[in-house]
């Protein structure tokens, strides 16, 4: 399955287009996608801090996705960095 991952926050600066296209196996869950994206980040993003994706939220057009949730069939995911402030 081909996945389009839109990046937000500090991750957006890691890719010139602000998004990544990756291939994962059919039936993969968000935890699988998180691992594939982590491997991509470690290999290609010079400023990436290992483990950063562990604290990021993954979402589709409608909801936040948990690690055990299947990757949506439409193949579009957003990765959101944690934020704080008030």
N, C-alpha and C positions, 0 to 999 in steps of 0.2 A: 504494500500500500504506500502510495506517495503522500507525504504530509507537508503542508505549508505551515510553518511556525512563525508567527509574527512576534517580534521581540519588543519589549517595552523597558523603560528605565535605563539603567546603565548597560544592560545587555544590547540595547538597540545600537549603541556605538560600536559594538563588536563586528557587525556586518554592515557593509556599505548600503545594502538595500533595506536594512531593517528587518529582514526576514531570512529564513533558512528553509530549504526544501530537502527533506530526508526521506529515505525509504525504510519502512519497518515491515515486519511480517503481518499478514492478515491475522486478525484476532488479538492483536497486541493491546495491552492496557497502558494507562498513563505512566505507570512505573517503568515499563519497557521503553516508552518514548523518552522519559527522563534520562534513562541510562544511555540511550543512543545519542541524545543531544549533549549529554555530559562528555561522551567520547569525542564528538565533533568539536566541542568547545576546547577540550584539552589539546586536540590536534591542531586546531586552526586559529584560535583566538589568543594572541600573544599576551594580552592583559587580563585574561580570565583567571579568577581565583578558584582553584579546585573546591568543589562542594557547594558553590554558590547556588546551583540549581536546586539543591535540596531544600532551600528555604523559599523557593519561588512557587507561585500558584500557577496552575495550568487551567485554562478555560476555553470553552467554545462560545458560540454566539449567545447561548442562553444561560449558562451556569458555570460555576467553578467545578473542576473535575478532581476527584480523589484518585490516588494512585491505583486503586483496584478497578476504577471505571474503565470501560473499553474506550479506545480511541474512536471518536466519532467517524462514521462512514464517509462524511463529506470531506474529511482530511484537513480541516482548518483549525488550528489551535493558536491561542495566545499565551505567552509566558509573561507573567507579571512579577516584577521585583517587589519585595516587601517595602512598605513605606511607613513613615511615622510623622507625626507633626500635629498641629492643632490649630 
